[in-house]
């Protein structure tokens, strides 16, 4: 499986209600998409009092069953429309060692993504993590851990990027 993530940092005065409307209007379009395990429509708002210090961002996070499924999406009209609206994103990918059953994400409204460097000559067999999603990017020697939570009552240890989940699309299997 492959995790895929890109993010658009938007101006401080950007009307984030537009992003929330975009998610509400388009989120279900990926329900049932072949080869998608799930897509979390992530966003953060600079004016979010519960998550101080955030930037205005639209930052979708996907888990794909295969590279072919991911390629099919990237070649789709839906992705082309996104790039026409927001620009060409830098897409990060990780080969996953762990991913959740999509049913375990029901009720999640917050996400935390944490990236850490893999040190040279680390014992790669020891990398497994406790997060719901974990994997590595071997071109940057980076380890990813992502958790999808029902709430965020206090800052999580270990830092990372915190997002709200506007919608969670569940794919259509392999």
Backbone as JSON Lines, residues from 0, in Angstrom:
{"i":0,"aa":"X","n":[0.83,-1.17,0.0],"ca":[0.0,0.0,0.0],"c":[0.88,1.24,0.0]}
{"i":1,"aa":"X","n":[0.29,2.33,-0.46],"ca":[1.0,3.59,-0.61],"c":[0.17,4.71,0.0]}
{"i":2,"aa":"X","n":[0.82,5.53,0.82],"ca":[0.18,6.76,1.31],"c":[0.63,7.89,0.39]}
{"i":3,"aa":"X","n":[-0.28,8.81,0.13],"ca":[0.01,9.95,-0.74],"c":[-0.55,11.2,-0.05]}
{"i":4,"aa":"X","n":[0.24,12.26,-0.05],"ca":[-0.19,13.49,0.63],"c":[0.37,14.69,-0.12]}
{"i":5,"aa":"X","n":[-0.46,15.69,-0.26],"ca":[0.0,16.98,-0.75],"c":[-0.75,18.04,0.03]}
{"i":6,"aa":"X","n":[-0.19,19.23,0.05],"ca":[-0.85,20.29,0.81],"c":[-0.66,21.61,0.08]}
{"i":7,"aa":"X","n":[-1.71,22.39,0.15],"ca":[-1.69,23.73,-0.39],"c":[-1.79,24.69,0.79]}
{"i":8,"aa":"X","n":[-0.76,25.49,1.01],"ca":[-0.82,26.53,2.03],"c":[-1.41,27.75,1.37]}
{"i":9,"aa":"X","n":[-2.48,28.24,1.94],"ca":[-3.26,29.33,1.37],"c":[-2.99,30.62,2.11]}
{"i":10,"aa":"X","n":[-3.25,31.76,1.49],"ca":[-2.99,33.04,2.16],"c":[-3.76,33.17,3.47]}
{"i":11,"aa":"X","n":[-3.22,33.98,4.36],"ca":[-3.83,34.18,5.69],"c":[-5.25,34.74,5.58]}
{"i":12,"aa":"X","n":[-5.53,35.5,4.52],"ca":[-6.87,36.08,4.37],"c":[-7.77,35.26,3.45]}
{"i":13,"aa":"X","n":[-7.35,34.04,3.12],"ca":[-8.16,33.17,2.26],"c":[-9.43,32.76,3.0]}
{"i":14,"aa":"X","n":[-10.54,32.78,2.32],"ca":[-11.82,32.39,2.93],"c":[-11.88,30.86,3.0]}
{"i":15,"aa":"X","n":[-11.56,30.32,4.15],"ca":[-11.5,28.86,4.31],"c":[-12.88,28.21,4.23]}
{"i":16,"aa":"X","n":[-13.94,29.0,4.32],"ca":[-15.27,28.45,4.1],"c":[-15.38,27.89,2.68]}
{"i":17,"aa":"X","n":[-14.6,28.43,1.74],"ca":[-14.57,27.9,0.38],"c":[-14.01,26.48,0.35]}
{"i":18,"aa":"X","n":[-12.99,26.22,1.16],"ca":[-12.42,24.87,1.23],"c":[-13.43,23.92,1.86]}
{"i":19,"aa":"X","n":[-14.08,24.36,2.93],"ca":[-15.08,23.51,3.58],"c":[-16.24,23.22,2.63]}
{"i":20,"aa":"X","n":[-16.65,24.2,1.82],"ca":[-17.7,23.98,0.83],"c":[-17.23,23.01,-0.26]}
{"i":21,"aa":"X","n":[-15.98,23.17,-0.68],"ca":[-15.41,22.27,-1.71],"c":[-15.43,20.82,-1.21]}
{"i":22,"aa":"X","n":[-15.03,20.63,0.04],"ca":[-15.02,19.28,0.61],"c":[-16.45,18.74,0.69]}
{"i":23,"aa":"X","n":[-17.38,19.56,1.17],"ca":[-18.78,19.12,1.29],"c":[-19.37,18.77,-0.08]}
{"i":24,"aa":"X","n":[-19.01,19.52,-1.11],"ca":[-19.56,19.29,-2.45],"c":[-18.91,18.12,-3.17]}
{"i":25,"aa":"X","n":[-17.61,17.91,-2.93],"ca":[-16.86,16.94,-3.73],"c":[-16.39,15.7,-2.98]}
{"i":26,"aa":"X","n":[-16.46,15.7,-1.66],"ca":[-15.9,14.61,-0.88],"c":[-16.37,13.23,-1.28]}
{"i":27,"aa":"X","n":[-17.66,13.08,-1.47],"ca":[-18.23,11.75,-1.75],"c":[-17.88,11.25,-3.15]}
{"i":28,"aa":"X","n":[-17.31,12.09,-3.99],"ca":[-16.98,11.66,-5.35],"c":[-15.95,10.53,-5.37]}
{"i":29,"aa":"X","n":[-15.15,10.42,-4.32],"ca":[-14.15,9.34,-4.3],"c":[-14.65,8.11,-3.53]}
{"i":30,"aa":"X","n":[-15.84,8.17,-2.96],"ca":[-16.4,6.96,-2.36],"c":[-16.5,5.9,-3.46]}
{"i":31,"aa":"X","n":[-15.96,4.73,-3.18],"ca":[-16.02,3.64,-4.15],"c":[-14.95,3.68,-5.23]}
{"i":32,"aa":"X","n":[-14.0,4.63,-5.19],"ca":[-12.96,4.72,-6.22],"c":[-12.12,3.44,-6.2]}
{"i":33,"aa":"X","n":[-11.98,2.77,-7.34],"ca":[-11.23,1.51,-7.37],"c":[-9.77,1.69,-6.92]}
{"i":34,"aa":"X","n":[-9.34,0.85,-6.01],"ca":[-7.96,0.85,-5.55],"c":[-7.67,1.82,-4.41]}
{"i":35,"aa":"X","n":[-8.66,2.63,-4.02],"ca":[-8.48,3.56,-2.9],"c":[-8.92,2.87,-1.61]}
{"i":36,"aa":"X","n":[-8.08,2.88,-0.6],"ca":[-8.51,2.4,0.71],"c":[-9.32,3.52,1.38]}
{"i":37,"aa":"X","n":[-8.71,4.72,1.47],"ca":[-9.46,5.88,1.97],"c":[-8.74,7.16,1.57]}
{"i":38,"aa":"X","n":[-9.52,8.25,1.57],"ca":[-8.99,9.6,1.41],"c":[-9.55,10.44,2.54]}
{"i":39,"aa":"X","n":[-8.66,11.07,3.29],"ca":[-9.06,12.02,4.33],"c":[-8.9,13.42,3.75]}
{"i":40,"aa":"X","n":[-10.0,14.15,3.68],"ca":[-9.98,15.53,3.21],"c":[-9.56,16.4,4.39]}
{"i":41,"aa":"X","n":[-8.3,16.7,4.48],"ca":[-7.73,17.42,5.61],"c":[-7.64,18.91,5.33]}
{"i":42,"aa":"X","n":[-7.85,19.69,6.37],"ca":[-7.66,21.13,6.25],"c":[-7.34,21.71,7.63]}
{"i":43,"aa":"X","n":[-6.73,22.87,7.61],"ca":[-6.51,23.62,8.85],"c":[-6.8,25.09,8.56]}
{"i":44,"aa":"X","n":[-7.2,25.78,9.63],"ca":[-7.57,27.2,9.52],"c":[-6.7,28.01,10.47]}
{"i":45,"aa":"X","n":[-6.22,29.13,9.99],"ca":[-5.43,30.01,10.83],"c":[-6.25,30.54,11.99]}
{"i":46,"aa":"X","n":[-7.54,30.71,11.8],"ca":[-8.4,31.29,12.85],"c":[-9.08,30.23,13.73]}
{"i":47,"aa":"X","n":[-8.58,29.0,13.69],"ca":[-9.16,27.92,14.49],"c":[-8.66,28.04,15.93]}
{"i":48,"aa":"X","n":[-9.49,28.51,16.83],"ca":[-9.1,28.71,18.22],"c":[-8.72,27.43,18.94]}
{"i":49,"aa":"X","n":[-9.26,26.3,18.5],"ca":[-8.95,25.02,19.14],"c":[-7.58,24.49,18.71]}
{"i":50,"aa":"X","n":[-7.08,24.96,17.58],"ca":[-5.78,24.52,17.06],"c":[-4.92,25.74,16.76]}
{"i":51,"aa":"X","n":[-4.46,26.45,17.77],"ca":[-3.73,27.7,17.53],"c":[-2.42,27.45,16.79]}
{"i":52,"aa":"X","n":[-2.03,28.48,16.04],"ca":[-0.75,28.41,15.34],"c":[-0.8,27.72,14.0]}
{"i":53,"aa":"X","n":[-1.98,27.41,13.53],"ca":[-2.12,26.71,12.25],"c":[-2.07,27.7,11.09]}
{"i":54,"aa":"X","n":[-1.76,27.17,9.91],"ca":[-1.86,27.93,8.68],"c":[-3.14,27.51,7.97]}
{"i":55,"aa":"X","n":[-3.6,28.34,7.06],"ca":[-4.71,27.94,6.19],"c":[-4.16,26.93,5.19]}
{"i":56,"aa":"X","n":[-4.68,25.72,5.27],"ca":[-4.2,24.65,4.38],"c":[-5.34,23.75,3.94]}
{"i":57,"aa":"X","n":[-5.19,23.27,2.73],"ca":[-5.99,22.16,2.21],"c":[-4.97,21.07,1.95]}
{"i":58,"aa":"X","n":[-5.14,19.9,2.56],"ca":[-4.05,18.92,2.6],"c":[-4.55,17.47,2.53]}
{"i":59,"aa":"X","n":[-5.11,17.04,1.4],"ca":[-5.65,15.68,1.32],"c":[-4.6,14.59,1.6]}
{"i":60,"aa":"X","n":[-5.06,13.52,2.23],"ca":[-4.22,12.36,2.55],"c":[-4.93,11.11,2.05]}
{"i":61,"aa":"X","n":[-4.23,10.3,1.26],"ca":[-4.8,9.11,0.62],"c":[-4.03,7.87,1.06]}
{"i":62,"aa":"X","n":[-4.71,6.74,1.09],"ca":[-4.04,5.44,1.17],"c":[-4.56,4.61,0.0]}
{"i":63,"aa":"X","n":[-3.62,4.17,-0.84],"ca":[-3.92,3.4,-2.06],"c":[-3.48,1.96,-1.88]}
{"i":64,"aa":"X","n":[-4.24,1.06,-2.51],"ca":[-3.86,-0.36,-2.51],"c":[-2.64,-0.6,-3.38]}
{"i":65,"aa":"X","n":[-2.48,0.2,-4.45],"ca":[-1.39,-0.05,-5.4],"c":[-0.98,1.24,-6.1]}
{"i":66,"aa":"X","n":[0.2,1.19,-6.71],"ca":[0.67,2.32,-7.51],"c":[-0.25,2.54,-8.7]}
{"i":67,"aa":"X","n":[-0.78,1.47,-9.28],"ca":[-1.67,1.62,-10.44],"c":[-2.91,2.42,-10.09]}
{"i":68,"aa":"X","n":[-3.49,2.16,-8.93],"ca":[-4.68,2.9,-8.5],"c":[-4.35,4.38,-8.29]}
{"i":69,"aa":"X","n":[-3.21,4.65,-7.68],"ca":[-2.79,6.02,-7.47],"c":[-2.58,6.72,-8.82]}
{"i":70,"aa":"X","n":[-1.94,6.03,-9.75],"ca":[-1.71,6.6,-11.09],"c":[-3.03,6.89,-11.79]}
{"i":71,"aa":"X","n":[-3.99,6.0,-11.65],"ca":[-5.31,6.19,-12.27],"c":[-5.96,7.48,-11.75]}
{"i":72,"aa":"X","n":[-5.84,7.72,-10.45],"ca":[-6.38,8.95,-9.88],"c":[-5.62,10.18,-10.39]}
{"i":73,"aa":"X","n":[-4.29,10.11,-10.39],"ca":[-3.5,11.27,-10.81],"c":[-3.73,11.63,-12.28]}
{"i":74,"aa":"X","n":[-4.15,10.66,-13.09],"ca":[-4.44,10.9,-14.5],"c":[-5.91,11.27,-14.73]}
{"i":75,"aa":"X","n":[-6.68,11.38,-13.64],"ca":[-8.12,11.62,-13.76],"c":[-8.44,13.1,-13.96]}
{"i":76,"aa":"X","n":[-9.65,13.35,-14.44],"ca":[-10.13,14.73,-14.59],"c":[-10.27,15.4,-13.23]}
{"i":77,"aa":"X","n":[-10.62,14.65,-12.19],"ca":[-10.74,15.23,-10.86],"c":[-9.44,15.84,-10.37]}
{"i":78,"aa":"X","n":[-8.32,15.13,-10.56],"ca":[-7.03,15.67,-10.15],"c":[-6.63,16.84,-11.05]}
{"i":79,"aa":"X","n":[-6.92,16.73,-12.34],"ca":[-6.62,17.84,-13.26],"c":[-7.36,19.1,-12.85]}
{"i":80,"aa":"X","n":[-8.63,18.97,-12.43],"ca":[-9.4,20.13,-12.0],"c":[-8.79,20.75,-10.74]}
{"i":81,"aa":"X","n":[-8.33,19.91,-9.83],"ca":[-7.68,20.4,-8.61],"c":[-6.45,21.22,-8.97]}
{"i":82,"aa":"X","n":[-5.61,20.72,-9.88],"ca":[-4.39,21.44,-10.24],"c":[-4.69,22.74,-10.98]}
{"i":83,"aa":"X","n":[-5.77,22.77,-11.74],"ca":[-6.15,24.03,-12.4],"c":[-6.58,25.07,-11.38]}
{"i":84,"aa":"X","n":[-7.18,24.62,-10.31],"ca":[-7.67,25.55,-9.28],"c":[-6.57,26.01,-8.32]}
{"i":85,"aa":"X","n":[-5.75,25.06,-7.84],"ca":[-4.77,25.37,-6.79],"c":[-3.32,25.36,-7.25]}
{"i":86,"aa":"X","n":[-3.02,24.85,-8.42],"ca":[-1.64,24.73,-8.88],"c":[-1.14,23.3,-8.77]}
{"i":87,"aa":"X","n":[0.08,23.13,-9.21],"ca":[0.7,21.8,-9.28],"c":[1.34,21.48,-7.94]}
{"i":88,"aa":"X","n":[0.83,20.49,-7.2],"ca":[1.37,20.24,-5.85],"c":[2.63,19.37,-5.87]}
{"i":89,"aa":"X","n":[3.38,19.48,-4.82],"ca":[4.47,18.54,-4.55],"c":[3.84,17.38,-3.81]}
{"i":90,"aa":"X","n":[3.87,16.2,-4.39],"ca":[3.2,15.04,-3.82],"c":[4.22,14.18,-3.09]}
{"i":91,"aa":"X","n":[3.93,13.9,-1.82],"ca":[4.76,13.01,-1.03],"c":[4.13,11.62,-1.06]}
{"i":92,"aa":"X","n":[4.95,10.59,-1.11],"ca":[4.45,9.21,-1.04],"c":[5.32,8.4,-0.08]}
{"i":93,"aa":"X","n":[4.67,7.42,0.54],"ca":[5.35,6.52,1.45],"c":[4.88,5.09,1.18]}
{"i":94,"aa":"X","n":[5.79,4.16,1.2],"ca":[5.44,2.73,1.14],"c":[5.01,2.34,2.56]}
{"i":95,"aa":"X","n":[3.8,1.8,2.65],"ca":[3.24,1.58,3.98],"c":[3.57,0.2,4.54]}
{"i":96,"aa":"X","n":[3.82,0.2,5.82],"ca":[3.99,-1.03,6.58],"c":[2.75,-1.31,7.4]}
{"i":97,"aa":"X","n":[1.92,-0.26,7.61],"ca":[0.71,-0.42,8.39],"c":[-0.34,0.56,7.89]}
{"i":98,"aa":"X","n":[-1.57,0.06,7.77],"ca":[-2.72,0.91,7.42],"c":[-3.94,0.32,8.12]}
{"i":99,"aa":"X","n":[-4.88,1.18,8.49],"ca":[-6.05,0.71,9.23],"c":[-7.14,0.15,8.33]}
{"i":100,"aa":"X","n":[-8.01,-0.62,8.92],"ca":[-9.26,-0.97,8.27],"c":[-10.07,0.32,8.21]}
{"i":101,"aa":"X","n":[-10.6,0.71,7.05],"ca":[-11.34,1.97,6.96],"c":[-12.48,2.1,7.98]}
{"i":102,"aa":"X","n":[-13.07,0.98,8.37],"ca":[-14.17,1.04,9.36],"c":[-13.68,1.59,10.69]}
{"i":103,"aa":"X","n":[-12.39,1.42,11.0],"ca":[-11.85,1.92,12.27],"c":[-11.72,3.44,12.27]}
{"i":104,"aa":"X","n":[-11.9,4.07,11.12],"ca":[-11.8,5.53,11.02],"c":[-13.13,6.23,11.23]}
{"i":105,"aa":"X","n":[-14.22,5.47,11.32],"ca":[-15.53,6.08,11.54],"c":[-15.48,6.93,12.81]}
{"i":106,"aa":"X","n":[-15.96,8.13,12.73],"ca":[-15.97,9.03,13.88],"c":[-14.72,9.89,14.0]}
{"i":107,"aa":"X","n":[-13.71,9.64,13.17],"ca":[-12.5,10.47,13.23],"c":[-12.8,11.85,12.67]}
{"i":108,"aa":"X","n":[-12.38,12.88,13.39],"ca":[-12.56,14.25,12.91],"c":[-11.27,15.05,12.95]}
{"i":109,"aa":"X","n":[-10.19,14.45,13.45],"ca":[-8.89,15.09,13.52],"c":[-7.84,14.11,12.98]}
{"i":110,"aa":"X","n":[-6.76,14.67,12.44],"ca":[-5.65,13.84,11.96],"c":[-4.34,14.47,12.39]}
{"i":111,"aa":"X","n":[-3.39,13.61,12.7],"ca":[-2.02,14.08,12.97],"c":[-1.08,13.32,12.07]}
{"i":112,"aa":"X","n":[-0.24,14.06,11.35],"ca":[0.8,13.49,10.52],"c":[2.15,13.9,11.09]}
{"i":113,"aa":"X","n":[2.98,12.91,11.3],"ca":[4.29,13.18,11.86],"c":[5.36,12.52,10.99]}
{"i":114,"aa":"X","n":[6.34,13.31,10.6],"ca":[7.45,12.83,9.79],"c":[8.73,12.89,10.61]}
{"i":115,"aa":"X","n":[9.52,11.85,10.55],"ca":[10.83,11.86,11.21],"c":[11.85,11.29,10.25]}
{"i":116,"aa":"X","n":[13.07,11.77,10.38],"ca":[14.16,11.28,9.55],"c":[14.59,9.9,10.02]}
{"i":117,"aa":"X","n":[14.91,9.04,9.07],"ca":[15.51,7.74,9.37],"c":[17.02,7.96,9.32]}
{"i":118,"aa":"X","n":[17.69,7.72,10.44],"ca":[19.14,7.94,10.5],"c":[19.88,6.9,9.67]}
{"i":119,"aa":"X","n":[21.0,7.31,9.13],"ca":[21.83,6.38,8.36],"c":[22.15,5.15,9.19]}
{"i":120,"aa":"X","n":[21.99,4.03,8.57],"ca":[22.31,2.72,9.14],"c":[21.42,2.33,10.31]}
{"i":121,"aa":"X","n":[20.25,2.97,10.44],"ca":[19.26,2.51,11.43],"c":[18.87,1.07,11.1]}
{"i":122,"aa":"X","n":[18.39,0.37,12.09],"ca":[17.87,-0.98,11.87],"c":[16.47,-0.84,11.28]}
{"i":123,"aa":"X","n":[16.35,-0.99,9.98],"ca":[15.08,-0.78,9.31],"c":[14.01,-1.76,9.78]}
{"i":124,"aa":"X","n":[14.42,-2.95,10.16],"ca":[13.46,-3.94,10.65],"c":[12.79,-3.48,11.94]}
{"i":125,"aa":"X","n":[13.42,-2.56,12.65],"ca":[12.85,-2.06,13.91],"c":[11.83,-0.96,13.7]}
{"i":126,"aa":"X","n":[11.7,-0.44,12.47],"ca":[10.72,0.61,12.19],"c":[9.37,-0.03,11.95]}
{"i":127,"aa":"X","n":[8.46,0.2,12.86],"ca":[7.1,-0.33,12.66],"c":[6.06,0.64,13.2]}
{"i":128,"aa":"X","n":[6.36,1.38,14.23],"ca":[5.48,2.41,14.75],"c":[4.2,1.88,15.35]}
{"i":129,"aa":"X","n":[3.55,2.74,16.1],"ca":[2.28,2.41,16.74],"c":[1.12,3.19,16.14]}
{"i":130,"aa":"X","n":[1.41,4.06,15.18],"ca":[0.37,4.88,14.58],"c":[-0.53,4.02,13.69]}
{"i":131,"aa":"X","n":[-1.7,4.57,13.35],"ca":[-2.65,3.86,12.49],"c":[-2.07,3.63,11.1]}
{"i":132,"aa":"X","n":[-1.33,4.63,10.6],"ca":[-0.65,4.53,9.3],"c":[0.83,4.75,9.56]}
{"i":133,"aa":"X","n":[1.66,3.86,9.04],"ca":[3.1,4.08,9.15],"c":[3.78,3.51,7.92]}
{"i":134,"aa":"X","n":[4.82,4.22,7.51],"ca":[5.57,3.79,6.33],"c":[6.76,4.68,6.09]}
{"i":135,"aa":"X","n":[7.48,4.4,5.01],"ca":[8.69,5.15,4.75],"c":[8.79,5.63,3.33]}
{"i":136,"aa":"X","n":[9.48,6.75,3.2],"ca":[9.86,7.31,1.9],"c":[11.36,7.06,1.8]}
{"i":137,"aa":"X","n":[11.73,6.16,0.91],"ca":[13.14,5.76,0.81],"c":[13.98,6.74,0.01]}
{"i":138,"aa":"X","n":[13.37,7.68,-0.7],"ca":[14.16,8.67,-1.42],"c":[14.66,9.76,-0.48]}
{"i":139,"aa":"X","n":[13.9,10.02,0.59],"ca":[14.28,11.04,1.57],"c":[14.66,10.42,2.92]}
{"i":140,"aa":"X","n":[14.58,9.11,3.05],"ca":[14.8,8.41,4.31],"c":[13.99,9.09,5.41]}
{"i":141,"aa":"X","n":[12.66,9.03,5.18],"ca":[11.72,9.66,6.09],"c":[10.67,8.64,6.51]}
{"i":142,"aa":"X","n":[10.34,8.67,7.78],"ca":[9.34,7.78,8.36],"c":[8.07,8.6,8.6]}
{"i":143,"aa":"X","n":[6.92,8.06,8.22],"ca":[5.64,8.72,8.42],"c":[4.82,7.95,9.43]}
{"i":144,"aa":"X","n":[4.17,8.69,10.34],"ca":[3.15,8.13,11.21],"c":[1.94,9.04,11.13]}
{"i":145,"aa":"X","n":[0.77,8.45,10.93],"ca":[-0.47,9.23,10.85],"c":[-1.52,8.56,11.73]}
{"i":146,"aa":"X","n":[-2.21,9.39,12.49],"ca":[-3.31,8.91,13.32],"c":[-4.56,9.72,13.0]}
{"i":147,"aa":"X","n":[-5.7,9.07,13.09],"ca":[-7.0,9.67,12.81],"c":[-7.83,9.52,14.07]}
{"i":148,"aa":"X","n":[-8.22,10.65,14.66],"ca":[-8.73,10.67,16.02],"c":[-10.13,11.26,16.09]}
{"i":149,"aa":"X","n":[-10.93,10.84,17.08],"ca":[-12.27,11.41,17.23],"c":[-12.27,12.81,17.81]}
{"i":150,"aa":"X","n":[-11.18,13.2,18.48],"ca":[-11.08,14.55,19.05],"c":[-9.62,14.82,19.36]}
{"i":151,"aa":"X","n":[-9.37,16.04,19.74],"ca":[-8.03,16.43,20.15],"c":[-8.19,17.29,21.39]}
{"i":152,"aa":"X","n":[-8.16,16.65,22.54],"ca":[-8.43,17.37,23.78],"c":[-7.21,18.11,24.31]}
{"i":153,"aa":"X","n":[-6.02,17.68,23.9],"ca":[-4.8,18.35,24.34],"c":[-3.73,18.1,23.28]}
{"i":154,"aa":"X","n":[-2.65,18.9,23.29],"ca":[-1.59,18.67,22.3],"c":[-1.03,17.26,22.42]}
{"i":155,"aa":"X","n":[-0.79,16.66,21.28],"ca":[-0.25,15.31,21.26],"c":[1.26,15.34,21.42]}
{"i":156,"aa":"X","n":[1.83,14.42,22.19],"ca":[3.28,14.39,22.32],"c":[3.91,14.05,20.97]}
{"i":157,"aa":"X","n":[5.05,14.61,20.73],"ca":[5.77,14.3,19.5],"c":[5.49,15.25,18.35]}
{"i":158,"aa":"X","n":[4.58,16.19,18.54],"ca":[4.34,17.2,17.52],"c":[3.72,16.66,16.25]}
{"i":159,"aa":"X","n":[4.04,17.3,15.16],"ca":[3.48,16.93,13.88],"c":[2.46,17.94,13.39]}
{"i":160,"aa":"X","n":[1.91,17.69,12.24],"ca":[0.88,18.56,11.66],"c":[-0.48,18.06,12.12]}
{"i":161,"aa":"X","n":[-1.33,18.98,12.56],"ca":[-2.67,18.64,13.02],"c":[-3.68,19.23,12.04]}
{"i":162,"aa":"X","n":[-4.64,18.42,11.65],"ca":[-5.67,18.85,10.7],"c":[-7.05,18.43,11.17]}
{"i":163,"aa":"X","n":[-8.04,19.12,10.7],"ca":[-9.43,18.68,10.8],"c":[-9.72,17.81,9.6]}
{"i":164,"aa":"X","n":[-10.61,16.84,9.78],"ca":[-11.06,15.99,8.68],"c":[-12.43,16.49,8.24]}
{"i":165,"aa":"X","n":[-12.49,16.99,7.01],"ca":[-13.75,17.49,6.48],"c":[-14.65,16.39,5.96]}
{"i":166,"aa":"X","n":[-14.04,15.32,5.45],"ca":[-14.78,14.18,4.95],"c":[-13.81,13.03,4.82]}
{"i":167,"aa":"X","n":[-14.29,11.82,4.99],"ca":[-13.47,10.63,4.82],"c":[-14.11,9.75,3.76]}
{"i":168,"aa":"X","n":[-13.5,9.7,2.59],"ca":[-14.0,8.87,1.49],"c":[-13.41,7.47,1.63]}
{"i":169,"aa":"X","n":[-14.24,6.48,1.43],"ca":[-13.78,5.09,1.48],"c":[-13.86,4.52,0.08]}
{"i":170,"aa":"X","n":[-12.77,3.91,-0.33],"ca":[-12.64,3.44,-1.69],"c":[-13.44,2.18,-2.0]}
{"i":171,"aa":"X","n":[-13.21,1.71,-3.22],"ca":[-13.97,0.58,-3.72],"c":[-13.21,-0.72,-3.79]}
{"i":172,"aa":"X","n":[-12.21,-0.88,-2.96],"ca":[-11.47,-2.14,-2.96],"c":[-10.42,-2.17,-4.04]}
{"i":173,"aa":"X","n":[-9.83,-3.34,-4.2],"ca":[-8.7,-3.5,-5.12],"c":[-9.14,-3.54,-6.57]}
